[in-house]
Amino acid sequence: MGVNHFWKVTCKRTAQKVPVGLTVEIVKTGTTAIPSAKEIKAAIKSRYGIDANEGLCNKTYFEMIDMSK
């Protein structure tokens, strides 16, 4: 069983429908990799009901902090 990593992902630049400051939490198991665009999009849709543009779900628009450290 892998170790869980808790990521805090915050929009730092308006990404179409996603406003600056919007934050989601993503838990990843068994990897230290940052959340993928697909995971960020799914988390935003699940928490806020916003259909984010997956192409903008990246480091340019979002700050990703591993809160597990």
The 8 nearest C-alpha neighbors of each residue, nearest first, counted from 0:
[[1, 2, 29, 28, 3, 30, 27, 4],
 [2, 0, 29, 28, 3, 30, 27, 4],
 [1, 3, 29, 28, 4, 0, 30, 27],
 [4, 2, 28, 27, 29, 1, 5, 26],
 [5, 3, 27, 67, 26, 28, 6, 2],
 [4, 6, 26, 66, 67, 65, 25, 3],
 [7, 5, 65, 25, 64, 24, 66, 26],
 [6, 8, 24, 64, 63, 23, 65, 9],
 [7, 9, 63, 23, 22, 62, 24, 6],
 [10, 8, 22, 62, 61, 21, 20, 11],
 [9, 11, 61, 19, 20, 21, 12, 60],
 [10, 12, 19, 61, 60, 9, 20, 62],
 [11, 13, 60, 19, 10, 14, 61, 18],
 [14, 12, 18, 19, 17, 15, 11, 10],
 [13, 15, 17, 16, 55, 12, 60, 18],
 [14, 16, 17, 13, 52, 51, 18, 55],
 [17, 15, 14, 18, 51, 49, 13, 50],
 [16, 18, 14, 15, 13, 51, 19, 21],
 [19, 17, 13, 21, 20, 16, 14, 10],
 [18, 20, 10, 13, 11, 12, 21, 17],
 [19, 21, 10, 9, 22, 11, 18, 12],
 [20, 22, 10, 9, 19, 18, 17, 23],
 [23, 21, 9, 8, 20, 10, 7, 24],
 [24, 22, 8, 7, 42, 43, 25, 9],
 [23, 25, 7, 6, 8, 26, 22, 5],
 [24, 26, 6, 5, 27, 7, 23, 42],
 [27, 25, 5, 4, 6, 3, 28, 24],
 [28, 26, 4, 3, 25, 5, 30, 29],
 [29, 27, 3, 2, 1, 30, 4, 26],
 [28, 30, 1, 2, 3, 27, 31, 0],
 [31, 29, 32, 28, 27, 2, 1, 4],
 [30, 32, 33, 4, 29, 27, 28, 65],
 [33, 31, 30, 34, 27, 35, 4, 29],
 [32, 34, 35, 31, 63, 6, 65, 30],
 [35, 33, 38, 32, 39, 36, 25, 6],
 [34, 36, 38, 37, 39, 33, 57, 56],
 [35, 37, 56, 39, 38, 53, 40, 57],
 [36, 38, 40, 35, 39, 41, 53, 56],
 [39, 37, 41, 35, 36, 40, 34, 42],
 [40, 38, 36, 42, 41, 37, 43, 35],
 [39, 41, 37, 43, 38, 42, 51, 53],
 [42, 40, 44, 38, 39, 43, 45, 37],
 [41, 43, 45, 39, 44, 40, 46, 38],
 [44, 42, 40, 46, 45, 41, 47, 49],
 [43, 45, 48, 49, 41, 42, 50, 47],
 [46, 44, 42, 43, 48, 47, 41, 49],
 [45, 47, 43, 44, 42, 48, 23, 49],
 [46, 48, 49, 44, 43, 45, 42, 50],
 [47, 49, 44, 45, 46, 50, 43, 51],
 [50, 48, 44, 47, 51, 43, 16, 17],
 [49, 51, 44, 48, 52, 40, 43, 16],
 [52, 50, 40, 49, 53, 16, 17, 43],
 [51, 53, 54, 55, 50, 56, 40, 15],
 [54, 52, 56, 55, 36, 40, 51, 37],
 [53, 55, 52, 56, 36, 57, 51, 37],
 [54, 56, 53, 52, 57, 14, 60, 36],
 [57, 55, 36, 53, 54, 39, 60, 61],
 [56, 58, 59, 55, 60, 61, 36, 54],
 [59, 57, 61, 60, 62, 56, 63, 55],
 [60, 58, 57, 61, 12, 55, 62, 56],
 [61, 59, 12, 58, 11, 57, 10, 55],
 [62, 60, 10, 58, 11, 9, 57, 59],
 [61, 63, 9, 8, 58, 11, 10, 64],
 [64, 62, 8, 7, 61, 6, 9, 65],
 [63, 65, 7, 6, 66, 8, 62, 5],
 [64, 66, 6, 67, 5, 68, 7, 63],
 [65, 67, 5, 68, 6, 64, 7, 4],
 [68, 66, 65, 5, 4, 6, 3, 64],
 [67, 66, 65, 4, 5, 64, 6, 31]]
